[in-house]
Amino acid sequence: MNLISEIHKELESAQNLPDFKAGDTVAVTYKIKEGDKQRLQVFQGIVIQKRGGNNTATETFTVRKMSGTVGVERIFPMVSPLIEEVKVMKRGKVRRARIFYQRERTGKSARIKEKKRF
């Protein structure tokens, strides 16, 4: 059990991601391997959920974006070595931890209000 907790601590300290939650718009830069080449790609969208909060080694977050008229969702592990950077673009004001209702919405009804900062 002690070995497992040590590995969790190593994984936790390896990645310094900003604090974000559901409703925030983030840009995730991650590495893609194609054959023997590597490139960086940015996936920008709204965080619709974070799960596995007690254990950072298994924690994931789901980002949703609209690509034309098709909704695209991608699940990222928090401690993935393929994640290069996570940048918070906007802080959203939502009342739920999992905003799956966004899947049925398009256009103006899919907008999320921005959180005011004082």
N, CA, C and O atoms as CSV, one atom per row, in Angstrom:
chain,resi,resn,atom,element,x,y,z
A,1,MET,N,N,0.821,-1.188,0.000
A,1,MET,CA,C,0.000,0.000,0.000
A,1,MET,C,C,0.870,1.259,0.000
A,1,MET,O,O,0.511,2.269,-0.605
A,2,ASN,N,N,1.994,1.192,0.670
A,2,ASN,CA,C,2.882,2.340,0.735
A,2,ASN,C,C,3.470,2.657,-0.639
A,2,ASN,O,O,3.653,3.826,-0.980
A,3,LEU,N,N,3.763,1.637,-1.418
A,3,LEU,CA,C,4.319,1.821,-2.754
A,3,LEU,C,C,3.316,2.530,-3.670
A,3,LEU,O,O,3.689,3.394,-4.463
A,4,ILE,N,N,2.075,2.163,-3.552
A,4,ILE,CA,C,1.032,2.790,-4.369
A,4,ILE,C,C,0.897,4.268,-4.037
A,4,ILE,O,O,0.785,5.094,-4.942
A,5,SER,N,N,0.907,4.611,-2.767
A,5,SER,CA,C,0.786,6.015,-2.380
A,5,SER,C,C,1.998,6.823,-2.839
A,5,SER,O,O,1.852,7.999,-3.172
A,6,GLU,N,N,3.178,6.230,-2.866
A,6,GLU,CA,C,4.371,6.921,-3.356
A,6,GLU,C,C,4.258,7.199,-4.858
A,6,GLU,O,O,4.648,8.275,-5.313
A,7,ILE,N,N,3.743,6.265,-5.618
A,7,ILE,CA,C,3.557,6.452,-7.057
A,7,ILE,C,C,2.535,7.551,-7.322
A,7,ILE,O,O,2.714,8.362,-8.230
A,8,HIS,N,N,1.454,7.579,-6.526
A,8,HIS,CA,C,0.447,8.639,-6.667
A,8,HIS,C,C,1.061,10.009,-6.409
A,8,HIS,O,O,0.746,10.970,-7.111
A,9,LYS,N,N,1.926,10.109,-5.422
A,9,LYS,CA,C,2.578,11.386,-5.105
A,9,LYS,C,C,3.494,11.829,-6.245
A,9,LYS,O,O,3.551,13.015,-6.567
A,10,GLU,N,N,4.205,10.890,-6.853
A,10,GLU,CA,C,5.076,11.219,-7.979
A,10,GLU,C,C,4.264,11.733,-9.168
A,10,GLU,O,O,4.636,12.719,-9.803
A,11,LEU,N,N,3.164,11.065,-9.460
A,11,LEU,CA,C,2.318,11.487,-10.571
A,11,LEU,C,C,1.690,12.850,-10.295
A,11,LEU,O,O,1.565,13.675,-11.200
A,12,GLU,N,N,1.302,13.082,-9.056
A,12,GLU,CA,C,0.666,14.339,-8.687
A,12,GLU,C,C,1.637,15.512,-8.818
A,12,GLU,O,O,1.251,16.585,-9.282
A,13,SER,N,N,2.867,15.319,-8.422
A,13,SER,CA,C,3.834,16.409,-8.470
A,13,SER,C,C,4.381,16.626,-9.879
A,13,SER,O,O,4.916,17.696,-10.167
A,14,ALA,N,N,4.259,15.646,-10.749
A,14,ALA,CA,C,4.810,15.761,-12.099
A,14,ALA,C,C,4.032,16.748,-12.959
A,14,ALA,O,O,4.616,17.390,-13.831
A,15,GLN,N,N,2.746,16.881,-12.737
A,15,GLN,CA,C,1.898,17.718,-13.585
A,15,GLN,C,C,1.373,18.904,-12.786
A,15,GLN,O,O,0.745,18.725,-11.743
A,16,ASN,N,N,1.625,20.099,-13.269
A,16,ASN,CA,C,1.100,21.310,-12.636
A,16,ASN,C,C,0.021,21.897,-13.530
A,16,ASN,O,O,0.296,22.742,-14.381
A,17,LEU,N,N,-1.210,21.441,-13.329
A,17,LEU,CA,C,-2.333,21.931,-14.118
A,17,LEU,C,C,-3.054,23.015,-13.343
A,17,LEU,O,O,-3.095,22.966,-12.113
A,18,PRO,N,N,-3.624,23.996,-14.033
A,18,PRO,CA,C,-4.368,25.047,-13.328
A,18,PRO,C,C,-5.647,24.492,-12.723
A,18,PRO,O,O,-6.106,23.410,-13.089
A,19,ASP,N,N,-6.213,25.242,-11.799
A,19,ASP,CA,C,-7.455,24.841,-11.166
A,19,ASP,C,C,-8.622,25.236,-12.075
A,19,ASP,O,O,-8.798,26.414,-12.387
A,20,PHE,N,N,-9.408,24.260,-12.492
A,20,PHE,CA,C,-10.576,24.513,-13.322
A,20,PHE,C,C,-11.665,23.549,-12.922
A,20,PHE,O,O,-11.411,22.551,-12.248
A,21,LYS,N,N,-12.890,23.855,-13.343
A,21,LYS,CA,C,-14.018,22.986,-13.024
A,21,LYS,C,C,-15.019,23.013,-14.168
A,21,LYS,O,O,-14.768,23.636,-15.200
A,22,ALA,N,N,-16.139,22.348,-13.994
A,22,ALA,CA,C,-17.147,22.272,-15.045
A,22,ALA,C,C,-17.660,23.659,-15.384
A,22,ALA,O,O,-17.909,24.481,-14.502
A,23,GLY,N,N,-17.816,23.908,-16.684
A,23,GLY,CA,C,-18.290,25.201,-17.155
A,23,GLY,C,C,-17.177,26.099,-17.657
A,23,GLY,O,O,-17.437,27.071,-18.365
A,24,ASP,N,N,-15.937,25.786,-17.299
A,24,ASP,CA,C,-14.805,26.592,-17.751
A,24,ASP,C,C,-14.427,26.215,-19.176
A,24,ASP,O,O,-14.518,25.050,-19.562
A,25,THR,N,N,-14.004,27.203,-19.953
A,25,THR,CA,C,-13.505,26.952,-21.295
A,25,THR,C,C,-11.996,26.808,-21.202
A,25,THR,O,O,-11.306,27.707,-20.722
A,26,VAL,N,N,-11.484,25.664,-21.666
A,26,VAL,CA,C,-10.050,25.389,-21.581
A,26,VAL,C,C,-9.497,25.047,-22.955
A,26,VAL,O,O,-10.219,24.594,-23.843
A,27,ALA,N,N,-8.196,25.275,-23.107
A,27,ALA,CA,C,-7.475,24.858,-24.306
A,27,ALA,C,C,-6.423,23.851,-23.862
A,27,ALA,O,O,-5.483,24.198,-23.147
A,28,VAL,N,N,-6.585,22.609,-24.287
A,28,VAL,CA,C,-5.673,21.530,-23.906
A,28,VAL,C,C,-4.723,21.272,-25.067
A,28,VAL,O,O,-5.155,20.919,-26.164
A,29,THR,N,N,-3.434,21.447,-24.824
A,29,THR,CA,C,-2.415,21.153,-25.823
A,29,THR,C,C,-1.854,19.770,-25.503
A,29,THR,O,O,-1.349,19.543,-24.404
A,30,TYR,N,N,-1.942,18.852,-26.456
A,30,TYR,CA,C,-1.475,17.490,-26.212
A,30,TYR,C,C,-0.677,16.977,-27.404
A,30,TYR,O,O,-0.816,17.458,-28.529
A,31,LYS,N,N,0.160,15.991,-27.121
A,31,LYS,CA,C,1.034,15.416,-28.142
A,31,LYS,C,C,0.298,14.311,-28.892
A,31,LYS,O,O,-0.427,13.511,-28.300
A,32,ILE,N,N,0.501,14.287,-30.204
A,32,ILE,CA,C,-0.041,13.227,-31.038
A,32,ILE,C,C,1.127,12.544,-31.730
A,32,ILE,O,O,1.975,13.205,-32.331
A,33,LYS,N,N,1.170,11.218,-31.643
A,33,LYS,CA,C,2.215,10.452,-32.318
A,33,LYS,C,C,1.635,9.865,-33.590
A,33,LYS,O,O,0.633,9.150,-33.555
A,34,GLU,N,N,2.271,10.171,-34.718
A,34,GLU,CA,C,1.867,9.611,-36.005
A,34,GLU,C,C,3.087,8.938,-36.605
A,34,GLU,O,O,3.960,9.599,-37.167
A,35,GLY,N,N,3.141,7.635,-36.483
A,35,GLY,CA,C,4.313,6.908,-36.950
A,35,GLY,C,C,5.500,7.226,-36.057
A,35,GLY,O,O,5.459,6.983,-34.851
A,36,ASP,N,N,6.558,7.772,-36.649
A,36,ASP,CA,C,7.722,8.140,-35.851
A,36,ASP,C,C,7.785,9.648,-35.594
A,36,ASP,O,O,8.765,10.141,-35.035
A,37,LYS,N,N,6.745,10.381,-35.999
A,37,LYS,CA,C,6.698,11.831,-35.800
A,37,LYS,C,C,5.783,12.192,-34.638
A,37,LYS,O,O,4.854,11.456,-34.308
A,38,GLN,N,N,6.064,13.343,-34.022
A,38,GLN,CA,C,5.215,13.872,-32.963
A,38,GLN,C,C,4.826,15.298,-33.305
A,38,GLN,O,O,5.615,16.052,-33.874
A,39,ARG,N,N,3.590,15.662,-32.951
A,39,ARG,CA,C,3.170,17.043,-33.131
A,39,ARG,C,C,2.234,17.417,-31.991
A,39,ARG,O,O,1.694,16.555,-31.298
A,40,LEU,N,N,2.055,18.722,-31.814
A,40,LEU,CA,C,1.162,19.223,-30.778
A,40,LEU,C,C,-0.150,19.659,-31.406
A,40,LEU,O,O,-0.172,20.246,-32.488
A,41,GLN,N,N,-1.235,19.366,-30.721
A,41,GLN,CA,C,-2.548,19.775,-31.195
A,41,GLN,C,C,-3.319,20.388,-30.028
A,41,GLN,O,O,-3.197,19.936,-28.889
A,42,VAL,N,N,-4.105,21.409,-30.316
A,42,VAL,CA,C,-4.884,22.097,-29.290
A,42,VAL,C,C,-6.349,21.687,-29.427
A,42,VAL,O,O,-6.912,21.706,-30.522
A,43,PHE,N,N,-6.952,21.318,-28.309
A,43,PHE,CA,C,-8.368,20.970,-28.249
A,43,PHE,C,C,-9.009,21.966,-27.296
A,43,PHE,O,O,-8.772,21.905,-26.089
A,44,GLN,N,N,-9.820,22.885,-27.820
A,44,GLN,CA,C,-10.422,23.925,-26.994
A,44,GLN,C,C,-11.916,23.707,-26.905
A,44,GLN,O,O,-12.595,23.537,-27.918
A,45,GLY,N,N,-12.423,23.712,-25.681
A,45,GLY,CA,C,-13.848,23.529,-25.475
A,45,GLY,C,C,-14.237,23.736,-24.026
A,45,GLY,O,O,-13.446,24.236,-23.226
A,46,ILE,N,N,-15.455,23.351,-23.694
A,46,ILE,CA,C,-16.011,23.533,-22.352
A,46,ILE,C,C,-15.831,22.251,-21.560
A,46,ILE,O,O,-16.099,21.162,-22.068
A,47,VAL,N,N,-15.383,22.372,-20.332
A,47,VAL,CA,C,-15.260,21.219,-19.438
A,47,VAL,C,C,-16.663,20.862,-18.983
A,47,VAL,O,O,-17.343,21.674,-18.355
A,48,ILE,N,N,-17.104,19.635,-19.303
A,48,ILE,CA,C,-18.459,19.243,-18.896
A,48,ILE,C,C,-18.448,18.378,-17.638
A,48,ILE,O,O,-19.485,18.212,-16.996
A,49,GLN,N,N,-17.285,17.824,-17.279
A,49,GLN,CA,C,-17.208,17.093,-16.016
A,49,GLN,C,C,-15.762,16.850,-15.621
A,49,GLN,O,O,-14.865,16.811,-16.464
A,50,LYS,N,N,-15.557,16.689,-14.322
A,50,LYS,CA,C,-14.301,16.191,-13.769
A,50,LYS,C,C,-14.696,15.020,-12.891
A,50,LYS,O,O,-15.678,15.103,-12.153
A,51,ARG,N,N,-13.949,13.934,-12.960
A,51,ARG,CA,C,-14.294,12.800,-12.114
A,51,ARG,C,C,-13.053,12.158,-11.527
A,51,ARG,O,O,-11.949,12.326,-12.044
A,52,GLY,N,N,-13.245,11.414,-10.432
A,52,GLY,CA,C,-12.124,10.787,-9.741
A,52,GLY,C,C,-11.375,11.763,-8.862
A,52,GLY,O,O,-10.146,11.721,-8.801
A,53,GLY,N,N,-12.087,12.638,-8.181
A,53,GLY,CA,C,-11.466,13.721,-7.424
A,53,GLY,C,C,-10.621,13.305,-6.241
A,53,GLY,O,O,-9.688,14.024,-5.882
A,54,ASN,N,N,-10.911,12.173,-5.618
A,54,ASN,CA,C,-10.144,11.756,-4.446
A,54,ASN,C,C,-8.752,11.280,-4.823
A,54,ASN,O,O,-7.804,11.460,-4.058
A,55,ASN,N,N,-8.623,10.686,-5.973
A,55,ASN,CA,C,-7.370,10.069,-6.369
A,55,ASN,C,C,-6.870,10.737,-7.644
A,55,ASN,O,O,-7.429,10.502,-8.715
A,56,THR,N,N,-5.841,11.556,-7.556
A,56,THR,CA,C,-5.385,12.300,-8.729
A,56,THR,C,C,-4.793,11.405,-9.807
A,56,THR,O,O,-4.706,11.820,-10.963
A,57,ALA,N,N,-4.388,10.197,-9.462
A,57,ALA,CA,C,-3.836,9.297,-10.473
A,57,ALA,C,C,-4.914,8.801,-11.429
A,57,ALA,O,O,-4.621,8.474,-12.579
A,58,THR,N,N,-6.150,8.743,-10.965
A,58,THR,CA,C,-7.239,8.264,-11.813
A,58,THR,C,C,-8.202,9.384,-12.199
A,58,THR,O,O,-9.247,9.113,-12.790
A,59,GLU,N,N,-7.877,10.617,-11.882
A,59,GLU,CA,C,-8.776,11.736,-12.165
A,59,GLU,C,C,-8.759,12.061,-13.654
A,59,GLU,O,O,-7.700,12.080,-14.282
A,60,THR,N,N,-9.942,12.317,-14.215
A,60,THR,CA,C,-10.078,12.667,-15.621
A,60,THR,C,C,-10.989,13.877,-15.753
A,60,THR,O,O,-11.734,14.210,-14.832
A,61,PHE,N,N,-10.922,14.530,-16.906
A,61,PHE,CA,C,-11.853,15.601,-17.215
A,61,PHE,C,C,-12.282,15.471,-18.663
A,61,PHE,O,O,-11.500,15.048,-19.515
A,62,THR,N,N,-13.523,15.834,-18.941
A,62,THR,CA,C,-14.106,15.714,-20.266
A,62,THR,C,C,-14.318,17.107,-20.839
A,62,THR,O,O,-14.902,17.975,-20.192
A,63,VAL,N,N,-13.832,17.312,-22.069
A,63,VAL,CA,C,-13.947,18.596,-22.747
A,63,VAL,C,C,-14.820,18.389,-23.982
A,63,VAL,O,O,-14.647,17.420,-24.722
A,64,ARG,N,N,-15.767,19.317,-24.196
A,64,ARG,CA,C,-16.680,19.233,-25.333
A,64,ARG,C,C,-16.547,20.489,-26.183
A,64,ARG,O,O,-16.508,21.606,-25.666
A,65,LYS,N,N,-16.478,20.288,-27.490
A,65,LYS,CA,C,-16.470,21.419,-28.414
A,65,LYS,C,C,-17.382,21.101,-29.581
A,65,LYS,O,O,-17.715,19.943,-29.835
A,66,MET,N,N,-17.778,22.142,-30.281
A,66,MET,CA,C,-18.578,21.972,-31.476
A,66,MET,C,C,-17.663,22.116,-32.680
A,66,MET,O,O,-17.009,23.144,-32.852
A,67,SER,N,N,-17.618,21.091,-33.504
A,67,SER,CA,C,-16.844,21.115,-34.739
A,67,SER,C,C,-17.853,21.183,-35.883
A,67,SER,O,O,-18.355,20.163,-36.355
A,68,GLY,N,N,-18.132,22.397,-36.311
A,68,GLY,CA,C,-19.197,22.594,-37.288
A,68,GLY,C,C,-20.530,22.395,-36.597
A,68,GLY,O,O,-20.869,23.129,-35.668
A,69,THR,N,N,-21.284,21.413,-37.043
A,69,THR,CA,C,-22.563,21.105,-36.403
A,69,THR,C,C,-22.490,19.849,-35.549
A,69,THR,O,O,-23.497,19.421,-34.986
A,70,VAL,N,N,-21.312,19.259,-35.451
A,70,VAL,CA,C,-21.131,18.014,-34.712
A,70,VAL,C,C,-20.429,18.295,-33.391
A,70,VAL,O,O,-19.408,18.982,-33.363
A,71,GLY,N,N,-20.965,17.772,-32.307
A,71,GLY,CA,C,-20.320,17.909,-31.005
A,71,GLY,C,C,-19.251,16.854,-30.834
A,71,GLY,O,O,-19.476,15.680,-31.126
A,72,VAL,N,N,-18.077,17.271,-30.357
A,72,VAL,CA,C,-16.954,16.357,-30.155
A,72,VAL,C,C,-16.546,16.423,-28.689
A,72,VAL,O,O,-16.316,17.506,-28.150
A,73,GLU,N,N,-16.458,15.265,-28.047
A,73,GLU,CA,C,-16.029,15.192,-26.656
A,73,GLU,C,C,-14.751,14.380,-26.570
A,73,GLU,O,O,-14.561,13.405,-27.298
A,74,ARG,N,N,-13.881,14.802,-25.666
A,74,ARG,CA,C,-12.624,14.093,-25.479
A,74,ARG,C,C,-12.354,14.000,-23.985
A,74,ARG,O,O,-12.516,14.982,-23.261
A,75,ILE,N,N,-11.945,12.832,-23.523
A,75,ILE,CA,C,-11.652,12.597,-22.108
A,75,ILE,C,C,-10.134,12.589,-21.945
A,75,ILE,O,O,-9.426,11.857,-22.635
A,76,PHE,N,N,-9.650,13.419,-21.019
A,76,PHE,CA,C,-8.219,13.521,-20.754
A,76,PHE,C,C,-7.921,13.069,-19.327
A,76,PHE,O,O,-8.599,13.509,-18.398
A,77,PRO,N,N,-6.931,12.208,-19.127
A,77,PRO,CA,C,-6.475,11.922,-17.761
A,77,PRO,C,C,-5.668,13.113,-17.236
A,77,PRO,O,O,-4.927,13.740,-17.994
A,78,MET,N,N,-5.806,13.425,-15.953
A,78,MET,CA,C,-5.105,14.578,-15.385
A,78,MET,C,C,-3.594,14.390,-15.379
A,78,MET,O,O,-2.860,15.368,-15.517
A,79,VAL,N,N,-3.115,13.178,-15.226
A,79,VAL,CA,C,-1.670,12.947,-15.090
A,79,VAL,C,C,-1.058,12.343,-16.353
A,79,VAL,O,O,-0.033,11.665,-16.280
A,80,SER,N,N,-1.669,12.580,-17.494
A,80,SER,CA,C,-1.163,12.021,-18.735
A,80,SER,C,C,0.139,12.712,-19.146
A,80,SER,O,O,0.220,13.940,-19.107
A,81,PRO,N,N,1.159,11.941,-19.540
A,81,PRO,CA,C,2.396,12.558,-20.031
A,81,PRO,C,C,2.219,13.176,-21.420
A,81,PRO,O,O,3.087,13.918,-21.879
A,82,LEU,N,N,1.105,12.878,-22.091
A,82,LEU,CA,C,0.846,13.440,-23.415
A,82,LEU,C,C,0.286,14.858,-23.351
A,82,LEU,O,O,0.311,15.576,-24.351
A,83,ILE,N,N,-0.218,15.270,-22.189
A,83,ILE,CA,C,-0.729,16.629,-22.047
A,83,ILE,C,C,0.447,17.571,-21.846
A,83,ILE,O,O,1.224,17.438,-20.899
A,84,GLU,N,N,0.555,18.513,-22.751
A,84,GLU,CA,C,1.641,19.491,-22.696
A,84,GLU,C,C,1.243,20.684,-21.826
A,84,GLU,O,O,2.033,21.156,-21.008
A,85,GLU,N,N,0.002,21.169,-22.011
A,85,GLU,CA,C,-0.434,22.373,-21.298
A,85,GLU,C,C,-1.952,22.426,-21.264
A,85,GLU,O,O,-2.620,21.986,-22.200
A,86,VAL,N,N,-2.487,22.963,-20.186
A,86,VAL,CA,C,-3.914,23.248,-20.081
A,86,VAL,C,C,-4.043,24.720,-19.711
A,86,VAL,O,O,-3.539,25.160,-18.678
A,87,LYS,N,N,-4.724,25.471,-20.564
A,87,LYS,CA,C,-4.873,26.907,-20.340
A,87,LYS,C,C,-6.357,27.215,-20.169
A,87,LYS,O,O,-7.178,26.830,-21.001
A,88,VAL,N,N,-6.695,27.914,-19.084
A,88,VAL,CA,C,-8.083,28.296,-18.835
A,88,VAL,C,C,-8.354,29.591,-19.590
A,88,VAL,O,O,-7.737,30.618,-19.310
A,89,MET,N,N,-9.276,29.539,-20.547
A,89,MET,CA,C,-9.599,30.704,-21.365
A,89,MET,C,C,-10.665,31.574,-20.700
A,89,MET,O,O,-10.524,32.795,-20.642
A,90,LYS,N,N,-11.745,30.939,-20.193
A,90,LYS,CA,C,-12.831,31.655,-19.522
A,90,LYS,C,C,-13.312,30.829,-18.343
A,90,LYS,O,O,-13.281,29.599,-18.381
A,91,ARG,N,N,-13.749,31.501,-17.308
A,91,ARG,CA,C,-14.381,30.848,-16.166
A,91,ARG,C,C,-15.890,30.926,-16.359
A,91,ARG,O,O,-16.449,32.009,-16.528
A,92,GLY,N,N,-16.538,29.775,-16.333
A,92,GLY,CA,C,-17.973,29.745,-16.546
A,92,GLY,C,C,-18.749,29.706,-15.249
A,92,GLY,O,O,-18.269,29.198,-14.236
A,93,LYS,N,N,-19.959,30.251,-15.291
A,93,LYS,CA,C,-20.835,30.254,-14.123
A,93,LYS,C,C,-21.911,29.201,-14.341
A,93,LYS,O,O,-22.877,29.428,-15.071
A,94,VAL,N,N,-21.738,28.047,-13.701
A,94,VAL,CA,C,-22.728,26.971,-13.774
A,94,VAL,C,C,-23.046,26.516,-12.356
A,94,VAL,O,O,-22.288,26.774,-11.421
A,95,ARG,N,N,-24.174,25.839,-12.215
A,95,ARG,CA,C,-24.625,25.433,-10.885
A,95,ARG,C,C,-24.482,23.939,-10.653
A,95,ARG,O,O,-24.897,23.435,-9.609
A,96,ARG,N,N,-23.907,23.229,-11.600
A,96,ARG,CA,C,-23.782,21.777,-11.490
A,96,ARG,C,C,-22.343,21.352,-11.711
A,96,ARG,O,O,-21.556,22.082,-12.313
A,97,ALA,N,N,-22.007,20.177,-11.226
A,97,ALA,CA,C,-20.656,19.642,-11.401
A,97,ALA,C,C,-20.518,18.901,-12.723
A,97,ALA,O,O,-19.420,18.783,-13.267
A,98,ARG,N,N,-21.640,18.403,-13.236
A,98,ARG,CA,C,-21.624,17.695,-14.515
A,98,ARG,C,C,-22.709,18.314,-15.388
A,98,ARG,O,O,-23.899,18.209,-15.089
A,99,ILE,N,N,-22.286,18.957,-16.461
A,99,ILE,CA,C,-23.238,19.724,-17.276
A,99,ILE,C,C,-23.527,18.995,-18.594
A,99,ILE,O,O,-23.246,19.500,-19.681
A,100,PHE,N,N,-24.089,17.806,-18.461
A,100,PHE,CA,C,-24.411,16.998,-19.626
A,100,PHE,C,C,-25.578,17.575,-20.432
A,100,PHE,O,O,-25.801,17.161,-21.570
A,101,TYR,N,N,-26.319,18.517,-19.864
A,101,TYR,CA,C,-27.405,19.143,-20.603
A,101,TYR,C,C,-26.881,19.935,-21.798
A,101,TYR,O,O,-27.661,20.284,-22.684
A,102,GLN,N,N,-25.590,20.224,-21.843
A,102,GLN,CA,C,-24.988,20.926,-22.971
A,102,GLN,C,C,-25.070,20.097,-24.255
A,102,GLN,O,O,-25.044,20.651,-25.354
A,103,ARG,N,N,-25.167,18.784,-24.120
A,103,ARG,CA,C,-25.188,17.908,-25.303
A,103,ARG,C,C,-26.417,18.154,-26.173
A,103,ARG,O,O,-26.340,18.022,-27.394
A,104,GLU,N,N,-27.541,18.506,-25.568
A,104,GLU,CA,C,-28.765,18.726,-26.332
A,104,GLU,C,C,-28.891,20.150,-26.848
A,104,GLU,O,O,-29.789,20.437,-27.639
A,105,ARG,N,N,-28.018,21.040,-26.420
A,105,ARG,CA,C,-28.165,22.454,-26.760
A,105,ARG,C,C,-27.255,22.870,-27.901
A,105,ARG,O,O,-26.130,22.389,-28.034
A,106,THR,N,N,-27.768,23.773,-28.720
A,106,THR,CA,C,-26.977,24.343,-29.802
A,106,THR,C,C,-27.258,25.839,-29.864
A,106,THR,O,O,-28.259,26.308,-29.322
A,107,GLY,N,N,-26.400,26.571,-30.507
A,107,GLY,CA,C,-26.619,27.996,-30.714
A,107,GLY,C,C,-26.541,28.800,-29.438
A,107,GLY,O,O,-25.687,28.563,-28.584
A,108,LYS,N,N,-27.464,29.773,-29.317
A,108,LYS,CA,C,-27.427,30.682,-28.177
A,108,LYS,C,C,-27.728,29.985,-26.856
A,108,LYS,O,O,-27.222,30.396,-25.812
A,109,SER,N,N,-28.537,28.946,-26.889
A,109,SER,CA,C,-28.890,28.264,-25.640
A,109,SER,C,C,-27.711,27.474,-25.070
A,109,SER,O,O,-27.739,27.081,-23.903
A,110,ALA,N,N,-26.689,27.241,-25.871
A,110,ALA,CA,C,-25.521,26.494,-25.405
A,110,ALA,C,C,-24.472,27.393,-24.761
A,110,ALA,O,O,-23.453,26.905,-24.272
A,111,ARG,N,N,-24.714,28.707,-24.758
A,111,ARG,CA,C,-23.741,29.617,-24.155
A,111,ARG,C,C,-23.743,29.489,-22.640
A,111,ARG,O,O,-24.773,29.214,-22.025
A,112,ILE,N,N,-22.571,29.693,-22.050
A,112,ILE,CA,C,-22.429,29.681,-20.601
A,112,ILE,C,C,-21.992,31.074,-20.177
A,112,ILE,O,O,-21.067,31.647,-20.754
A,113,LYS,N,N,-22.664,31.616,-19.163
A,113,LYS,CA,C,-22.307,32.947,-18.677
A,113,LYS,C,C,-20.915,32.921,-18.067
A,113,LYS,O,O,-20.499,31.934,-17.462
A,114,GLU,N,N,-20.214,34.016,-18.239
A,114,GLU,CA,C,-18.860,34.124,-17.682
A,114,GLU,C,C,-18.953,34.602,-16.237
A,114,GLU,O,O,-19.759,35.468,-15.898
A,115,LYS,N,N,-18.103,34.012,-15.395
A,115,LYS,CA,C,-18.083,34.381,-13.996
A,115,LYS,C,C,-17.454,35.763,-13.838
A,115,LYS,O,O,-16.406,36.052,-14.416
A,116,LYS,N,N,-18.107,36.606,-13.050
A,116,LYS,CA,C,-17.589,37.951,-12.820
A,116,LYS,C,C,-16.485,37.904,-11.760
A,116,LYS,O,O,-16.582,37.181,-10.768
A,117,ARG,N,N,-15.445,38.686,-11.996
A,117,ARG,CA,C,-14.339,38.756,-11.035
A,117,ARG,C,C,-14.296,40.153,-10.436
A,117,ARG,O,O,-14.359,41.155,-11.149
A,118,PHE,N,N,-14.190,40.198,-9.132
A,118,PHE,CA,C,-14.098,41.497,-8.449
A,118,PHE,C,C,-12.768,41.641,-7.772
A,118,PHE,O,O,-12.503,42.667,-7.145
